[in-house]
Amino acid sequence: MNTAQAQALIGMLTVVGILVLLVLPSLIGIAHERRVDRRIRKAQEAWEKEAAQKSSSRSTVPSTATWYAEGRRSKKLVSS
C-alpha cells in the first residue's frame, strides 16, 4: 500500500467517522421516542382497561349524600 492509498483510506475512514457522529444522536433519539411511545400506549391501554372494569362493576353502595338524605327522610317520617 503506497502513501496515496493510505491517505485515501484515512480520508474515507474520517468521512465515515464524521457521518457516524452526525447520525448517531438521531438514531438514539428515535429509539428513545419509540420507547416513550410504547410506554404511553401501554399506560393508556391499562387505563382504558381499568376504566372499562370500573364502569361494568360499579358498587351498589350508596354515596354519602344518598345515605344522609335517606337518613333525614326516615327521621322526618318518625317525627311526624
Biopython code that builds the backbone (N, CA, C, O; Angstrom):
import numpy as np
from Bio.PDB.StructureBuilder import StructureBuilder

atoms = [
    (1, "MET", "N", (0.849, -1.166, 0.000)),
    (1, "MET", "CA", (0.000, 0.000, 0.000)),
    (1, "MET", "C", (0.901, 1.237, 0.000)),
    (1, "MET", "O", (1.762, 1.385, 0.867)),
    (2, "ASN", "N", (0.699, 2.107, -0.963)),
    (2, "ASN", "CA", (1.529, 3.312, -1.032)),
    (2, "ASN", "C", (0.856, 4.435, -0.236)),
    (2, "ASN", "O", (-0.231, 4.260, 0.314)),
    (3, "THR", "N", (1.508, 5.559, -0.191)),
    (3, "THR", "CA", (1.026, 6.675, 0.636)),
    (3, "THR", "C", (-0.286, 7.251, 0.114)),
    (3, "THR", "O", (-1.110, 7.707, 0.906)),
    (4, "ALA", "N", (-0.494, 7.240, -1.174)),
    (4, "ALA", "CA", (-1.735, 7.774, -1.733)),
    (4, "ALA", "C", (-2.921, 6.905, -1.306)),
    (4, "ALA", "O", (-3.991, 7.416, -0.977)),
    (5, "GLN", "N", (-2.717, 5.600, -1.316)),
    (5, "GLN", "CA", (-3.791, 4.703, -0.902)),
    (5, "GLN", "C", (-4.055, 4.825, 0.602)),
    (5, "GLN", "O", (-5.203, 4.772, 1.043)),
    (6, "ALA", "N", (-2.991, 4.986, 1.379)),
    (6, "ALA", "CA", (-3.135, 5.139, 2.823)),
    (6, "ALA", "C", (-3.884, 6.424, 3.148)),
    (6, "ALA", "O", (-4.748, 6.437, 4.024)),
    (7, "GLN", "N", (-3.550, 7.523, 2.431)),
    (7, "GLN", "CA", (-4.239, 8.793, 2.654)),
    (7, "GLN", "C", (-5.708, 8.690, 2.249)),
    (7, "GLN", "O", (-6.581, 9.248, 2.913)),
    (8, "ALA", "N", (-5.974, 7.979, 1.166)),
    (8, "ALA", "CA", (-7.359, 7.797, 0.724)),
    (8, "ALA", "C", (-8.145, 6.992, 1.761)),
    (8, "ALA", "O", (-9.297, 7.310, 2.055)),
    (9, "LEU", "N", (-7.526, 5.962, 2.307)),
    (9, "LEU", "CA", (-8.174, 5.151, 3.340)),
    (9, "LEU", "C", (-8.434, 5.974, 4.594)),
    (9, "LEU", "O", (-9.515, 5.902, 5.179)),
    (10, "ILE", "N", (-7.444, 6.752, 5.003)),
    (10, "ILE", "CA", (-7.617, 7.616, 6.188)),
    (10, "ILE", "C", (-8.721, 8.637, 5.937)),
    (10, "ILE", "O", (-9.544, 8.877, 6.821)),
    (11, "GLY", "N", (-8.757, 9.235, 4.766)),
    (11, "GLY", "CA", (-9.802, 10.196, 4.423)),
    (11, "GLY", "C", (-11.183, 9.557, 4.426)),
    (11, "GLY", "O", (-12.140, 10.142, 4.934)),
    (12, "MET", "N", (-11.289, 8.352, 3.858)),
    (12, "MET", "CA", (-12.570, 7.655, 3.817)),
    (12, "MET", "C", (-13.028, 7.290, 5.231)),
    (12, "MET", "O", (-14.205, 7.442, 5.560)),
    (13, "LEU", "N", (-12.111, 6.814, 6.058)),
    (13, "LEU", "CA", (-12.473, 6.477, 7.442)),
    (13, "LEU", "C", (-12.878, 7.725, 8.225)),
    (13, "LEU", "O", (-13.766, 7.669, 9.076)),
    (14, "THR", "N", (-12.224, 8.849, 7.936)),
    (14, "THR", "CA", (-12.579, 10.106, 8.596)),
    (14, "THR", "C", (-13.996, 10.524, 8.222)),
    (14, "THR", "O", (-14.778, 10.922, 9.085)),
    (15, "VAL", "N", (-14.323, 10.434, 6.941)),
    (15, "VAL", "CA", (-15.674, 10.795, 6.476)),
    (15, "VAL", "C", (-16.713, 9.869, 7.102)),
    (15, "VAL", "O", (-17.759, 10.333, 7.556)),
    (16, "VAL", "N", (-16.438, 8.571, 7.131)),
    (16, "VAL", "CA", (-17.371, 7.614, 7.728)),
    (16, "VAL", "C", (-17.524, 7.898, 9.225)),
    (16, "VAL", "O", (-18.633, 7.831, 9.755)),
    (17, "GLY", "N", (-16.429, 8.213, 9.906)),
    (17, "GLY", "CA", (-16.488, 8.543, 11.332)),
    (17, "GLY", "C", (-17.331, 9.780, 11.598)),
    (17, "GLY", "O", (-18.135, 9.794, 12.530)),
    (18, "ILE", "N", (-17.155, 10.819, 10.789)),
    (18, "ILE", "CA", (-17.946, 12.046, 10.945)),
    (18, "ILE", "C", (-19.424, 11.752, 10.679)),
    (18, "ILE", "O", (-20.302, 12.245, 11.387)),
    (19, "LEU", "N", (-19.686, 10.945, 9.651)),
    (19, "LEU", "CA", (-21.064, 10.567, 9.339)),
    (19, "LEU", "C", (-21.705, 9.834, 10.514)),
    (19, "LEU", "O", (-22.852, 10.102, 10.872)),
    (20, "VAL", "N", (-20.970, 8.922, 11.102)),
    (20, "VAL", "CA", (-21.488, 8.186, 12.264)),
    (20, "VAL", "C", (-21.774, 9.151, 13.414)),
    (20, "VAL", "O", (-22.810, 9.044, 14.070)),
    (21, "LEU", "N", (-20.863, 10.087, 13.658)),
    (21, "LEU", "CA", (-21.068, 11.056, 14.737)),
    (21, "LEU", "C", (-22.281, 11.958, 14.481)),
    (21, "LEU", "O", (-22.941, 12.387, 15.428)),
    (22, "LEU", "N", (-22.574, 12.242, 13.229)),
    (22, "LEU", "CA", (-23.729, 13.070, 12.911)),
    (22, "LEU", "C", (-25.043, 12.289, 12.992)),
    (22, "LEU", "O", (-26.069, 12.835, 13.394)),
    (23, "VAL", "N", (-25.008, 11.028, 12.613)),
    (23, "VAL", "CA", (-26.236, 10.227, 12.561)),
    (23, "VAL", "C", (-26.566, 9.592, 13.918)),
    (23, "VAL", "O", (-27.743, 9.388, 14.216)),
    (24, "LEU", "N", (-25.593, 9.282, 14.726)),
    (24, "LEU", "CA", (-25.802, 8.570, 15.987)),
    (24, "LEU", "C", (-26.794, 9.264, 16.923)),
    (24, "LEU", "O", (-27.675, 8.585, 17.451)),
    (25, "PRO", "N", (-26.701, 10.587, 17.161)),
    (25, "PRO", "CA", (-27.695, 11.216, 18.048)),
    (25, "PRO", "C", (-29.131, 11.070, 17.538)),
    (25, "PRO", "O", (-30.058, 10.902, 18.330)),
    (26, "SER", "N", (-29.311, 11.134, 16.231)),
    (26, "SER", "CA", (-30.649, 10.959, 15.665)),
    (26, "SER", "C", (-31.167, 9.550, 15.921)),
    (26, "SER", "O", (-32.327, 9.370, 16.292)),
    (27, "LEU", "N", (-30.319, 8.560, 15.728)),
    (27, "LEU", "CA", (-30.738, 7.182, 15.964)),
    (27, "LEU", "C", (-31.068, 6.944, 17.436)),
    (27, "LEU", "O", (-32.027, 6.243, 17.759)),
    (28, "ILE", "N", (-30.273, 7.528, 18.318)),
    (28, "ILE", "CA", (-30.548, 7.400, 19.750)),
    (28, "ILE", "C", (-31.873, 8.080, 20.087)),
    (28, "ILE", "O", (-32.660, 7.545, 20.868)),
    (29, "GLY", "N", (-32.128, 9.251, 19.507)),
    (29, "GLY", "CA", (-33.382, 9.967, 19.741)),
    (29, "GLY", "C", (-34.582, 9.195, 19.238)),
    (29, "GLY", "O", (-35.612, 9.140, 19.909)),
    (30, "ILE", "N", (-34.461, 8.597, 18.063)),
    (30, "ILE", "CA", (-35.563, 7.803, 17.511)),
    (30, "ILE", "C", (-35.861, 6.614, 18.421)),
    (30, "ILE", "O", (-37.023, 6.313, 18.693)),
    (31, "ALA", "N", (-34.828, 5.950, 18.885)),
    (31, "ALA", "CA", (-35.020, 4.801, 19.775)),
    (31, "ALA", "C", (-35.694, 5.240, 21.075)),
    (31, "ALA", "O", (-36.571, 4.547, 21.590)),
    (32, "HIS", "N", (-35.280, 6.395, 21.602)),
    (32, "HIS", "CA", (-35.867, 6.918, 22.837)),
    (32, "HIS", "C", (-37.348, 7.247, 22.633)),
    (32, "HIS", "O", (-38.182, 6.904, 23.471)),
    (33, "GLU", "N", (-37.673, 7.905, 21.529)),
    (33, "GLU", "CA", (-39.067, 8.268, 21.238)),
    (33, "GLU", "C", (-39.937, 7.028, 21.094)),
    (33, "GLU", "O", (-41.067, 7.004, 21.582)),
    (34, "ARG", "N", (-39.428, 6.006, 20.434)),
    (34, "ARG", "CA", (-40.210, 4.773, 20.287)),
    (34, "ARG", "C", (-40.469, 4.126, 21.634)),
    (34, "ARG", "O", (-41.558, 3.606, 21.878)),
    (35, "ARG", "N", (-39.460, 4.154, 22.521)),
    (35, "ARG", "CA", (-39.618, 3.577, 23.852)),
    (35, "ARG", "C", (-40.675, 4.347, 24.643)),
    (35, "ARG", "O", (-41.515, 3.749, 25.315)),
    (36, "VAL", "N", (-40.626, 5.682, 24.559)),
    (36, "VAL", "CA", (-41.605, 6.516, 25.260)),
    (36, "VAL", "C", (-43.006, 6.271, 24.694)),
    (36, "VAL", "O", (-43.965, 6.138, 25.453)),
    (37, "ASP", "N", (-43.127, 6.212, 23.375)),
    (37, "ASP", "CA", (-44.426, 5.945, 22.752)),
    (37, "ASP", "C", (-44.992, 4.602, 23.197)),
    (37, "ASP", "O", (-46.191, 4.479, 23.450)),
    (38, "ARG", "N", (-44.130, 3.601, 23.293)),
    (38, "ARG", "CA", (-44.567, 2.273, 23.734)),
    (38, "ARG", "C", (-45.082, 2.332, 25.170)),
    (38, "ARG", "O", (-46.104, 1.726, 25.491)),
    (39, "ARG", "N", (-44.368, 3.068, 26.041)),
    (39, "ARG", "CA", (-44.810, 3.197, 27.436)),
    (39, "ARG", "C", (-46.132, 3.935, 27.533)),
    (39, "ARG", "O", (-47.007, 3.545, 28.307)),
    (40, "ILE", "N", (-46.287, 5.000, 26.755)),
    (40, "ILE", "CA", (-47.537, 5.766, 26.767)),
    (40, "ILE", "C", (-48.688, 4.887, 26.280)),
    (40, "ILE", "O", (-49.760, 4.881, 26.886)),
    (41, "ARG", "N", (-48.475, 4.148, 25.196)),
    (41, "ARG", "CA", (-49.514, 3.277, 24.661)),
    (41, "ARG", "C", (-49.908, 2.211, 25.682)),
    (41, "ARG", "O", (-51.090, 1.912, 25.852)),
    (42, "LYS", "N", (-48.909, 1.640, 26.359)),
    (42, "LYS", "CA", (-49.176, 0.606, 27.353)),
    (42, "LYS", "C", (-49.962, 1.191, 28.534)),
    (42, "LYS", "O", (-50.909, 0.572, 29.018)),
    (43, "ALA", "N", (-49.569, 2.373, 28.990)),
    (43, "ALA", "CA", (-50.276, 3.013, 30.105)),
    (43, "ALA", "C", (-51.697, 3.382, 29.708)),
    (43, "ALA", "O", (-52.621, 3.236, 30.508)),
    (44, "GLN", "N", (-51.882, 3.859, 28.482)),
    (44, "GLN", "CA", (-53.215, 4.231, 28.022)),
    (44, "GLN", "C", (-54.111, 2.994, 27.918)),
    (44, "GLN", "O", (-55.279, 3.042, 28.302)),
    (45, "GLU", "N", (-53.572, 1.896, 27.403)),
    (45, "GLU", "CA", (-54.353, 0.668, 27.317)),
    (45, "GLU", "C", (-54.737, 0.170, 28.707)),
    (45, "GLU", "O", (-55.865, -0.276, 28.917)),
    (46, "ALA", "N", (-53.808, 0.245, 29.652)),
    (46, "ALA", "CA", (-54.108, -0.181, 31.021)),
    (46, "ALA", "C", (-55.172, 0.720, 31.640)),
    (46, "ALA", "O", (-56.054, 0.241, 32.352)),
    (47, "TRP", "N", (-55.095, 2.019, 31.372)),
    (47, "TRP", "CA", (-56.064, 2.964, 31.919)),
    (47, "TRP", "C", (-57.449, 2.695, 31.330)),
    (47, "TRP", "O", (-58.446, 2.698, 32.053)),
    (48, "GLU", "N", (-57.509, 2.462, 30.019)),
    (48, "GLU", "CA", (-58.787, 2.176, 29.374)),
    (48, "GLU", "C", (-59.376, 0.868, 29.884)),
    (48, "GLU", "O", (-60.586, 0.763, 30.085)),
    (49, "LYS", "N", (-58.525, -0.123, 30.092)),
    (49, "LYS", "CA", (-58.994, -1.404, 30.610)),
    (49, "LYS", "C", (-59.531, -1.227, 32.030)),
    (49, "LYS", "O", (-60.568, -1.790, 32.379)),
    (50, "GLU", "N", (-58.831, -0.453, 32.838)),
    (50, "GLU", "CA", (-59.269, -0.203, 34.211)),
    (50, "GLU", "C", (-60.587, 0.574, 34.225)),
    (50, "GLU", "O", (-61.470, 0.288, 35.035)),
    (51, "ALA", "N", (-60.718, 1.547, 33.337)),
    (51, "ALA", "CA", (-61.953, 2.328, 33.269)),
    (51, "ALA", "C", (-63.118, 1.442, 32.840)),
    (51, "ALA", "O", (-64.226, 1.595, 33.353)),
    (52, "ALA", "N", (-62.890, 0.527, 31.918)),
    (52, "ALA", "CA", (-63.940, -0.383, 31.471)),
    (52, "ALA", "C", (-64.361, -1.312, 32.602)),
    (52, "ALA", "O", (-65.546, -1.611, 32.754)),
    (53, "GLN", "N", (-63.407, -1.763, 33.386)),
    (53, "GLN", "CA", (-63.729, -2.648, 34.508)),
    (53, "GLN", "C", (-64.507, -1.893, 35.577)),
    (53, "GLN", "O", (-65.440, -2.443, 36.162)),
    (54, "LYS", "N", (-64.143, -0.655, 35.839)),
    (54, "LYS", "CA", (-64.841, 0.132, 36.853)),
    (54, "LYS", "C", (-66.278, 0.404, 36.436)),
    (54, "LYS", "O", (-67.185, 0.319, 37.263)),
    (55, "SER", "N", (-66.501, 0.730, 35.168)),
    (55, "SER", "CA", (-67.847, 1.060, 34.729)),
    (55, "SER", "C", (-68.743, -0.169, 34.718)),
    (55, "SER", "O", (-69.950, -0.047, 34.931)),
    (56, "SER", "N", (-68.184, -1.346, 34.476)),
    (56, "SER", "CA", (-69.015, -2.546, 34.419)),
    (56, "SER", "C", (-69.248, -3.144, 35.801)),
    (56, "SER", "O", (-70.178, -3.932, 35.976)),
    (57, "SER", "N", (-68.446, -2.797, 36.764)),
    (57, "SER", "CA", (-68.602, -3.372, 38.105)),
    (57, "SER", "C", (-68.744, -2.264, 39.138)),
    (57, "SER", "O", (-68.013, -2.232, 40.128)),
    (58, "ARG", "N", (-69.679, -1.365, 38.906)),
    (58, "ARG", "CA", (-69.903, -0.267, 39.858)),
    (58, "ARG", "C", (-70.463, -0.828, 41.162)),
    (58, "ARG", "O", (-71.237, -1.785, 41.163)),
    (59, "SER", "N", (-70.069, -0.231, 42.237)),
    (59, "SER", "CA", (-70.542, -0.652, 43.543)),
    (59, "SER", "C", (-71.989, -0.218, 43.729)),
    (59, "SER", "O", (-72.406, 0.822, 43.219)),
    (60, "THR", "N", (-72.744, -1.018, 44.459)),
    (60, "THR", "CA", (-74.137, -0.668, 44.733)),
    (60, "THR", "C", (-74.273, 0.048, 46.074)),
    (60, "THR", "O", (-75.387, 0.337, 46.512)),
    (61, "VAL", "N", (-73.164, 0.330, 46.719)),
    (61, "VAL", "CA", (-73.198, 1.050, 47.985)),
    (61, "VAL", "C", (-73.538, 2.504, 47.686)),
    (61, "VAL", "O", (-72.910, 3.120, 46.825)),
    (62, "PRO", "N", (-74.529, 3.062, 48.388)),
    (62, "PRO", "CA", (-74.903, 4.449, 48.104)),
    (62, "PRO", "C", (-73.814, 5.419, 48.531)),
    (62, "PRO", "O", (-73.009, 5.133, 49.418)),
    (63, "SER", "N", (-73.810, 6.564, 47.881)),
    (63, "SER", "CA", (-72.836, 7.583, 48.252)),
    (63, "SER", "C", (-73.201, 8.169, 49.603)),
    (63, "SER", "O", (-74.293, 7.911, 50.109)),
    (64, "THR", "N", (-72.315, 8.947, 50.193)),
    (64, "THR", "CA", (-72.564, 9.567, 51.492)),
    (64, "THR", "C", (-73.768, 10.501, 51.427)),
    (64, "THR", "O", (-74.568, 10.551, 52.361)),
    (65, "ALA", "N", (-73.897, 11.238, 50.329)),
    (65, "ALA", "CA", (-75.020, 12.166, 50.199)),
    (65, "ALA", "C", (-76.341, 11.408, 50.156)),
    (65, "ALA", "O", (-77.315, 11.832, 50.778)),
    (66, "THR", "N", (-76.387, 10.298, 49.434)),
    (66, "THR", "CA", (-77.612, 9.496, 49.363)),
    (66, "THR", "C", (-77.941, 8.918, 50.729)),
    (66, "THR", "O", (-79.091, 8.945, 51.167)),
    (67, "TRP", "N", (-76.942, 8.407, 51.383)),
    (67, "TRP", "CA", (-77.139, 7.822, 52.722)),
    (67, "TRP", "C", (-77.662, 8.872, 53.694)),
    (67, "TRP", "O", (-78.579, 8.596, 54.468)),
    (68, "TYR", "N", (-77.092, 10.072, 53.662)),
    (68, "TYR", "CA", (-77.511, 11.151, 54.552)),
    (68, "TYR", "C", (-78.950, 11.567, 54.259)),
    (68, "TYR", "O", (-79.745, 11.754, 55.180)),
    (69, "ALA", "N", (-79.287, 11.714, 52.963)),
    (69, "ALA", "CA", (-80.629, 12.143, 52.582)),
    (69, "ALA", "C", (-81.667, 11.104, 53.001)),
    (69, "ALA", "O", (-82.740, 11.469, 53.481)),
    (70, "GLU", "N", (-81.367, 9.831, 52.829)),
    (70, "GLU", "CA", (-82.321, 8.802, 53.232)),
    (70, "GLU", "C", (-82.466, 8.763, 54.743)),
    (70, "GLU", "O", (-83.557, 8.508, 55.254)),
    (71, "GLY", "N", (-81.396, 9.009, 55.453)),
    (71, "GLY", "CA", (-81.475, 9.075, 56.915)),
    (71, "GLY", "C", (-82.352, 10.230, 57.368)),
    (71, "GLY", "O", (-83.121, 10.086, 58.319)),
    (72, "ARG", "N", (-82.248, 11.369, 56.703)),
    (72, "ARG", "CA", (-83.078, 12.531, 57.039)),
    (72, "ARG", "C", (-84.541, 12.239, 56.742)),
    (72, "ARG", "O", (-85.418, 12.616, 57.518)),
    (73, "ARG", "N", (-84.811, 11.571, 55.624)),
    (73, "ARG", "CA", (-86.211, 11.253, 55.274)),
    (73, "ARG", "C", (-86.827, 10.332, 56.321)),
    (73, "ARG", "O", (-87.974, 10.523, 56.725)),
    (74, "SER", "N", (-86.067, 9.340, 56.758)),
    (74, "SER", "CA", (-86.629, 8.411, 57.730)),
    (74, "SER", "C", (-86.877, 9.087, 59.068)),
    (74, "SER", "O", (-87.825, 8.730, 59.767)),
    (75, "LYS", "N", (-86.051, 10.050, 59.442)),
    (75, "LYS", "CA", (-86.253, 10.797, 60.692)),
    (75, "LYS", "C", (-87.526, 11.651, 60.594)),
    (75, "LYS", "O", (-88.274, 11.773, 61.563)),
    (76, "LYS", "N", (-87.763, 12.240, 59.410)),
    (76, "LYS", "CA", (-88.964, 13.055, 59.230)),
    (76, "LYS", "C", (-90.210, 12.176, 59.379)),
    (76, "LYS", "O", (-91.200, 12.582, 59.987)),
    (77, "LEU", "N", (-90.143, 10.971, 58.816)),
    (77, "LEU", "CA", (-91.290, 10.084, 58.910)),
    (77, "LEU", "C", (-91.563, 9.693, 60.345)),
    (77, "LEU", "O", (-92.724, 9.588, 60.740)),
    (78, "VAL", "N", (-90.534, 9.475, 61.129)),
    (78, "VAL", "CA", (-90.690, 9.056, 62.511)),
    (78, "VAL", "C", (-91.210, 10.217, 63.345)),
    (78, "VAL", "O", (-92.102, 10.032, 64.172)),
    (79, "SER", "N", (-90.662, 11.413, 63.137)),
    (79, "SER", "CA", (-91.033, 12.547, 63.982)),
    (79, "SER", "C", (-92.396, 13.124, 63.629)),
    (79, "SER", "O", (-92.978, 13.825, 64.457)),
    (80, "SER", "N", (-92.941, 12.860, 62.420)),
    (80, "SER", "CA", (-94.243, 13.455, 62.072)),
    (80, "SER", "C", (-95.395, 12.673, 62.608)),
    (80, "SER", "O", (-96.548, 13.050, 62.396)),
]
sb = StructureBuilder()
sb.init_structure("model")
sb.init_model(0)
sb.init_chain("A")
sb.init_seg("    ")
for serial, (resi, resn, name, xyz) in enumerate(atoms, 1):
    if name == "N":
        sb.init_residue(resn, " ", resi, " ")
    sb.init_atom(name, np.array(xyz, "f"), 0.0, 1.0, " ", f" {name:<3s}", serial, name[0])
structure = sb.get_structure()
